[in-house]
Amino acid sequence: MEIWRRAVDATHHFLMTEDRVAIEEEVRAFFPAAKFVVACNPQDEPVGFMLMDGAHLEALFIDPDYRGKGVGKALLQSATRKGDVITTDVNEANAEALGFYERMGFQTVGRSRLDGQSRPYPLLHLKR
């Protein structure tokens, strides 16, 4: 949860406070049953994680202290081989995440005006 919280605080400035609190409660309830791939630093401390559902990347969160150091790229590469089709969604307002996915070869293939919980945060649907 701490990685998720720090990553969201660093990148999701567009969230209204009440939505941020509600999303954290949803995430906290979901996490115990989730199967993550976790990236660790040389001291074996978790610094990022991802969650895949088939070929769909459901979550990719990196501790802000490790952003830009290849952790997200390594996690993504661990889940795919070159040429694999993979999809994900990103908040339209999260320009840094969108830039990362574009550098990783993703293209926008659609848009939803609401997020997955019908909140007013448009999502871009990406495919690589």
BAFI-3210 file (N, C-alpha, C; in Angstrom, 3 decimals, decimal comma, padded with zeros to 6 digits):
// residues 128
n [1|2|3|4|5|6|7|8|9|10|11|12|13|14|15|16|17|18|19|20|21|22|23|24|25|26|27|28|29|30|31|32|33|34|35|36|37|38|39|40|41|42|43|44|45|46|47|48|49|50|51|52|53|54|55|56|57|58|59|60|61|62|63|64|65|66|67|68|69|70|71|72|73|74|75|76|77|78|79|80|81|82|83|84|85|86|87|88|89|90|91|92|93|94|95|96|97|98|99|100|101|102|103|104|105|106|107|108|109|110|111|112|113|114|115|116|117|118|119|120|121|122|123|124|125|126|127|128]
n.u [000,830|001,994|003,756|001,879|000,398|002,393|003,149|000,739|000,269|002,366|001,789|-000,930|-002,282|-004,585|-006,771|-009,693|-009,882|-011,764|-012,299|-009,780|-009,445|-011,571|-010,811|-008,440|-009,461|-010,871|-008,751|-007,229|-008,975|-008,950|-006,275|-005,293|-006,084|-004,879|-002,488|000,636|003,448|006,490|008,965|012,223|014,721|018,384|018,702|016,716|014,223|010,848|010,068|008,367|005,456|003,403|000,309|-001,172|-003,848|-004,440|-003,668|-003,856|-002,673|-003,287|-002,369|000,388|002,750|005,210|007,574|008,110|010,810|012,180|011,367|011,944|014,206|014,219|012,667|009,862|009,924|011,380|009,610|007,396|008,579|009,108|006,677|005,981|006,809|008,760|006,683|004,364|000,902|-000,445|-002,571|-003,637|-004,943|-004,907|-005,036|-006,185|-005,297|-002,849|-000,085|002,629|002,612|001,345|003,274|005,354|004,184|003,862|006,565|007,201|006,054|003,287|000,085|-002,605|-005,839|-008,429|-010,909|-012,396|-014,849|-015,237|-013,800|-013,097|-014,799|-016,848|-016,199|-015,409|-012,954|-011,317|-010,260|-007,596|-007,377|-004,984|-002,765|-000,298]
n.v [-001,204|001,184|001,821|002,156|004,327|006,369|006,582|007,355|009,785|011,237|011,423|011,637|014,184|015,290|014,102|014,497|015,121|013,584|011,525|010,396|009,320|007,465|005,765|004,734|003,203|001,244|000,033|-000,918|-002,894|-004,645|-005,467|-007,659|-010,065|-009,993|-010,885|-009,989|-008,870|-008,072|-005,582|-005,262|-003,393|-003,388|-003,986|-005,702|-004,581|-003,777|-001,824|-001,299|-002,426|-004,606|-005,628|-008,063|-009,046|-011,545|-010,505|-007,896|-005,065|-004,278|-002,747|-000,683|000,487|002,579|003,335|006,729|007,487|005,792|006,164|006,581|005,078|002,673|000,682|000,369|-000,235|-002,650|-004,283|-004,318|-005,520|-008,007|-009,196|-009,528|-010,540|-009,489|-008,247|-009,288|-008,687|-006,258|-004,627|-001,638|000,799|004,298|007,160|010,030|012,507|011,972|012,696|011,984|009,185|008,437|009,274|007,500|004,997|005,445|005,634|003,014|001,821|001,779|002,668|004,972|003,745|004,200|005,963|006,699|008,593|008,422|006,893|003,459|003,137|004,803|007,444|010,939|010,891|010,819|008,056|006,790|004,297|001,955|000,222|-002,189]
n.w [000,000|000,675|-001,446|-003,512|-002,482|-002,266|-004,957|-006,199|-004,859|-005,937|-008,644|-009,297|-009,163|-010,035|-008,863|-006,890|-003,393|-001,876|-003,669|-003,919|-001,347|-001,303|-003,407|-002,380|-000,264|-001,724|-003,084|-000,925|000,027|-002,104|-002,528|-000,787|-002,052|-004,498|-007,038|-007,411|-009,369|-008,138|-007,915|-006,629|-004,839|-004,638|-001,932|-001,422|-000,960|-001,613|-004,482|-006,506|-008,347|-010,353|-011,834|-013,669|-015,819|-017,634|-020,809|-020,146|-018,582|-015,437|-013,303|-012,539|-010,557|-009,264|-006,786|-006,038|-005,590|-007,215|-009,774|-013,256|-013,364|-014,648|-013,500|-013,951|-016,682|-016,623|-015,151|-016,881|-019,134|-018,059|-018,101|-020,679|-024,019|-026,805|-029,283|-028,202|-027,733|-025,702|-023,417|-021,726|-019,431|-018,881|-016,828|-018,388|-017,542|-016,428|-017,452|-017,273|-016,910|-019,280|-021,124|-020,439|-021,174|-023,928|-024,694|-024,281|-026,393|-026,639|-028,008|-028,223|-028,357|-027,809|-025,820|-022,705|-021,061|-018,371|-015,420|-014,407|-012,237|-012,667|-012,148|-012,704|-014,339|-017,128|-019,125|-021,081|-023,478|-024,116|-026,354|-027,140]
ca.u [000,000|002,834|004,202|000,720|000,085|003,433|003,077|-000,459|000,488|003,332|001,379|-002,376|-002,672|-005,895|-007,842|-010,293|-009,513|-012,725|-012,105|-008,501|-009,712|-012,433|-010,017|-007,521|-010,245|-011,123|-007,475|-006,898|-009,831|-008,608|-004,887|-004,962|-006,353|-004,207|-001,193|001,498|004,869|007,101|010,369|012,932|016,030|019,459|018,550|015,545|013,051|009,945|010,085|007,347|004,688|002,413|-000,737|-001,663|-005,030|-004,230|-002,810|-004,193|-001,947|-004,256|-001,726|001,840|003,055|006,623|007,889|008,657|012,270|012,740|010,856|012,966|015,403|014,061|011,876|008,625|010,279|011,740|008,383|006,622|009,280|009,000|005,348|005,744|007,906|008,642|005,632|003,124|-000,097|-000,803|-003,393|-003,736|-005,666|-004,190|-005,795|-005,813|-004,613|-001,553|000,784|003,886|002,358|001,080|004,571|006,050|003,589|004,194|007,967|007,230|005,459|001,827|-000,649|-003,987|-006,801|-009,766|-011,028|-013,648|-014,936|-015,264|-012,915|-013,767|-015,780|-017,750|-015,796|-015,138|-011,539|-011,224|-009,213|-007,151|-007,165|-003,736|-002,435|001,047]
ca.v [000,000|002,391|002,152|002,682|005,639|007,326|006,762|008,143|011,148|011,898|011,507|011,783|015,468|015,628|013,491|015,233|014,483|012,542|010,395|009,773|008,528|006,341|004,838|004,014|002,174|000,165|-000,645|-001,638|-004,083|-005,515|-005,927|-008,958|-011,192|-009,772|-011,532|-008,975|-009,041|-007,011|-005,252|-004,897|-002,762|-004,317|-004,363|-006,579|-003,830|-003,517|-000,461|-001,179|-003,646|-004,598|-006,640|-008,404|-009,889|-012,020|-009,584|-006,521|-004,533|-003,628|-001,798|-000,550|001,582|002,632|004,307|007,927|007,526|004,880|006,497|006,981|004,248|001,413|-000,307|000,126|-000,921|-004,036|-005,000|-004,514|-006,504|-009,327|-009,747|-009,662|-010,757|-008,575|-008,637|-009,608|-007,636|-005,984|-003,433|-001,018|002,067|005,307|008,396|011,021|013,614|011,514|012,856|011,253|007,769|008,305|009,360|006,222|003,952|005,727|005,239|001,549|001,350|001,771|003,687|005,180|003,124|004,583|006,861|006,689|009,854|008,091|005,781|002,174|003,225|005,866|008,759|011,834|010,917|010,124|007,058|006,462|002,857|001,805|-001,117|-002,340]
ca.w [000,000|000,755|-002,806|-004,221|-001,916|-002,656|-006,406|-006,502|-004,375|-006,813|-010,054|-009,503|-008,580|-010,578|-008,073|-005,781|-002,130|-001,488|-004,580|-003,544|-000,142|-001,684|-004,221|-001,490|000,447|-002,681|-003,325|000,314|000,093|-003,223|-002,512|-000,181|-002,953|-005,774|-007,270|-007,999|-009,652|-007,349|-008,184|-005,400|-004,990|-004,237|-000,520|-001,408|-000,527|-002,739|-005,006|-007,530|-008,582|-011,423|-011,781|-015,004|-015,967|-018,997|-021,561|-019,752|-017,430|-014,552|-012,398|-012,544|-009,648|-008,903|-005,741|-006,685|-005,492|-008,218|-011,107|-014,205|-013,199|-015,365|-012,760|-014,686|-017,931|-016,297|-014,797|-018,110|-019,961|-017,432|-018,374|-022,113|-024,953|-027,941|-030,199|-027,502|-027,646|-024,320|-023,287|-020,411|-019,386|-018,107|-016,667|-019,396|-016,867|-015,929|-018,619|-017,087|-017,182|-020,713|-021,782|-020,215|-022,010|-025,323|-024,892|-024,272|-027,637|-026,599|-028,751|-027,775|-029,276|-027,402|-024,674|-021,933|-020,327|-016,944|-015,066|-014,228|-011,167|-013,127|-011,656|-013,840|-014,695|-018,411|-019,338|-022,428|-023,639|-024,845|-026,863|-027,699]
c.u [000,864|003,352|003,052|000,444|001,113|003,382|001,880|-000,281|001,422|002,800|-000,095|-002,912|-004,080|-007,050|-008,373|-010,042|-010,463|-012,612|-010,817|-008,691|-010,537|-011,658|-009,056|-008,256|-010,527|-009,863|-007,092|-007,725|-009,430|-007,238|-004,657|-005,163|-005,583|-002,859|-000,330|002,834|005,525|008,556|010,999|014,258|017,111|019,398|017,317|014,312|012,158|009,986|009,057|006,620|003,795|001,452|-001,257|-002,941|-005,011|-003,249|-003,119|-003,430|-002,926|-003,622|-000,220|002,159|004,499|006,802|008,536|010,184|012,938|012,195|012,002|014,235|015,261|013,220|010,592|008,876|010,603|010,514|007,577|007,269|009,195|007,669|005,115|007,016|007,703|007,579|004,326|002,182|-000,460|-001,617|-003,300|-004,580|-004,855|-005,092|-005,280|-005,003|-003,227|-000,558|002,087|003,701|002,102|002,387|005,376|005,507|003,885|005,645|008,111|006,510|003,946|001,268|-002,053|-004,929|-008,245|-009,723|-012,388|-013,690|-014,979|-014,255|-013,745|-014,809|-016,763|-017,459|-015,378|-013,652|-011,365|-010,028|-008,877|-006,891|-005,971|-003,502|-001,016|001,113]
c.v [001,253|002,793|002,761|004,112|006,689|007,614|007,623|009,588|011,928|012,164|011,810|013,059|015,880|015,053|014,452|014,433|013,355|011,316|009,656|008,862|007,297|005,305|004,060|002,927|000,983|-000,654|-001,486|-002,923|-005,107|-006,178|-007,301|-010,160|-011,095|-010,495|-010,571|-009,543|-007,828|-006,832|-004,789|-004,224|-003,751|-004,754|-005,254|-005,904|-003,576|-002,051|-000,246|-002,493|-003,475|-005,758|-006,834|-009,226|-010,362|-011,099|-008,128|-006,148|-003,727|-002,549|-001,845|000,693|001,463|003,682|005,523|008,023|006,668|005,145|006,964|006,162|002,865|000,361|-000,649|-000,628|-002,386|-004,853|-005,307|-005,565|-007,905|-009,999|-010,031|-010,036|-009,784|-009,110|-009,025|-008,412|-007,490|-004,693|-002,899|000,237|003,023|006,534|009,427|012,165|013,234|011,495|012,074|009,771|007,552|008,367|008,086|005,151|004,194|005,351|003,717|000,962|001,266|002,903|003,776|004,610|003,463|005,475|006,661|007,969|009,665|006,987|004,524|002,145|004,371|007,220|009,614|012,010|010,125|009,180|006,975|004,959|002,685|000,369|-001,091|-003,685]
c.w [000,000|-000,622|-003,591|-003,775|-002,372|-004,157|-006,794|-006,046|-005,301|-008,218|-010,292|-008,856|-009,012|-009,757|-007,013|-004,504|-001,763|-002,394|-004,244|-002,334|-000,494|-002,502|-003,335|-000,709|-000,465|-002,922|-002,111|000,440|-000,963|-003,074|-001,878|-001,104|-004,269|-005,828|-008,075|-008,429|-009,007|-007,771|-006,882|-005,744|-004,535|-002,763|-000,309|-000,811|-001,734|-003,165|-006,115|-007,699|-009,791|-011,217|-013,194|-014,877|-017,416|-019,690|-021,229|-018,492|-016,589|-013,689|-012,587|-011,723|-009,186|-007,814|-006,403|-006,623|-006,568|-009,615|-011,991|-014,130|-013,821|-014,670|-013,507|-015,976|-017,671|-015,931|-016,045|-018,994|-019,366|-017,739|-019,847|-022,844|-026,105|-028,899|-029,525|-027,542|-026,175|-024,304|-021,867|-020,544|-018,527|-017,990|-017,663|-018,773|-016,345|-017,097|-018,480|-017,393|-018,669|-021,497|-021,636|-021,146|-023,489|-025,622|-024,933|-025,484|-027,653|-027,449|-028,196|-028,823|-028,899|-026,186|-024,030|-021,134|-018,821|-016,668|-014,812|-013,126|-011,422|-012,494|-012,855|-014,154|-015,980|-018,482|-020,812|-022,448|-024,584|-025,256|-027,403|-028,385]
res [m|e|i|w|r|r|a|v|d|a|t|h|h|f|l|m|t|e|d|r|v|a|i|e|e|e|v|r|a|f|f|p|a|a|k|f|v|v|a|c|n|p|q|d|e|p|v|g|f|m|l|m|d|g|a|h|l|e|a|l|f|i|d|p|d|y|r|g|k|g|v|g|k|a|l|l|q|s|a|t|r|k|g|d|v|i|t|t|d|v|n|e|a|n|a|e|a|l|g|f|y|e|r|m|g|f|q|t|v|g|r|s|r|l|d|g|q|s|r|p|y|p|l|l|h|l|k|r]
***
